[in-house]
Amino acid sequence: MFLNHCHVFPHGAFPEIPELGTLPQLDAFMKRCGIEKVIAFPPFWGPKTRECLGGEEINAWLHRSIADYPGIYGAVAVSPKAPDACELLKTYVAKGFVGVKTHPPVMRFRIDEPACDEFYALAAELGVFVLFHTGVHGGRLEDYPPLLIDNIMARHPKLKVIIEHMGTSDGVGRGFFDQALAVIHNHSSRWCDRGVYAGLTGLAKPQHRQLVADTVQEAGVGRCVFGLDWPHMQGNDEAVIRYRSELAVIDSLGFSGAQKDAIYGQTLKALTGV
């Protein structure tokens, strides 16, 4: 398995559980669950993260820290309109990072604002995906509905995009699900075939079983990427329970072995080239 969306942190970022989100814990989780490879995101939040990093830039910390974990790949975390966004992207893609994690309401940018275009153009040129956290998450709703991704794709048709959570904000309510599905349909259909992928992270919950089925039917397994959202802010025992329950939801939909192989890693492998 090659799975997306792991949040990692320096030891002590969460004082009540100092080991929460650390790389040794992620490595242990992977071994316990038989997961071969994952993509990890730099620590762009957390109550004591900044203090624990001691001034080290978050992408630099991740690159240094995963050196001893060959099964853990990095993705750049940055706002596309940050002054150093393009420089960070070029630097860390050259060092082996395979994509970009963005979170519009947390990073405070509008998905389709022109100030982001240079970054999107560079990501398209470098061939790496840009993942957008989608779903209601505070902030001004008009700044981050998935429908805005359609505007980006019109301007940057070679860009690879993952619509993470499919507009449900980690599976909580429907949120922007219908918008996310519309963008998937518009860019992986007879009208055009662009690099828009459905991020299934957090979606595979019993109450959203039909949403998973609809997403896979609309996108096809070759455009579906399963992610963990590890560590779930609870520790590895709870993370394992959640992971197994999400696998059970997907298994219940009657996909073939080849289809599940695509969802659980082959699509992500083709997307990233690793």
C-alpha positions, 0 to 999 in steps of 0.5 A: 500500500502507498497512502497519502496524507500523514501529518507529522510533527516534532516531538512535543508539539502536543504537550499532553501527548509528546509522541503524537504525530512523530515520525517514529510513531508513524513508522510503527503505525505503518509496520503494524498495518502493513503499509509500505509507503506514505506521503507526509506533510510538514507541521504547519500547525500544532500548539507547540510546533513553532517552539519545538522547531526552534526557528527551522523552516517546516519543509526543511525540518521534514526533509531532514527528518524523513532521511532515515525513513525510506518509505516516507515521502515528503510534500511541500506545505505552503500557501501558493501566494506566499512570497517564497512559495515558488522558491520552496517548491523548486527547492524541495521538489529537487530534493525529492518531495512529490507534491504540495499540501495546501489548506486555504482557510488555514493558510488564508488564501483564495483558491483561484486568486491570481496571486497564486497563478505563478505557483500553480504554473510552476507545479504544472511545469514540475509535474507535481500534484497540488492537494487542496483541503476542501470542506467547511473549515472556518474562514470565508466560505466563498474563498475555498469551495471546490468549484474554484478549482475549475477556474484553476484548471481552465488557466493551468490545464496541465496541473495535477490537483487532488480534491482532498476530502471531496468537500466533506472536511474529513467526512463531517457532513456533505459540505461541498461534496456536490461541487467536488463531484462536479469538478471531478466530472468536468475534468475526467469525462468526455469533455476533457481529461485533465489531472483532477483526482479525488482525495478519499481521505476521511470520506470512508465513513459508514455514514458516507458509504454512498459518497465513496461509491459515487466518487469512485463511479464518477472519477474511476479508480485511476483518479482516486487516492486514499489517504490516512489523515494520520495521526487523527490526534488520538494516538496509534491505537485509535488510528489503527481502529479508524484505519481498519474501519475505513478499509471495511467501508471500501471493502463493502462496496464490492470493488475488485482486487485490481480496483482496490489496488488502484485506490490503495496505492497504484493511482498514487504511484502513477501520479507521483512516479515513486 
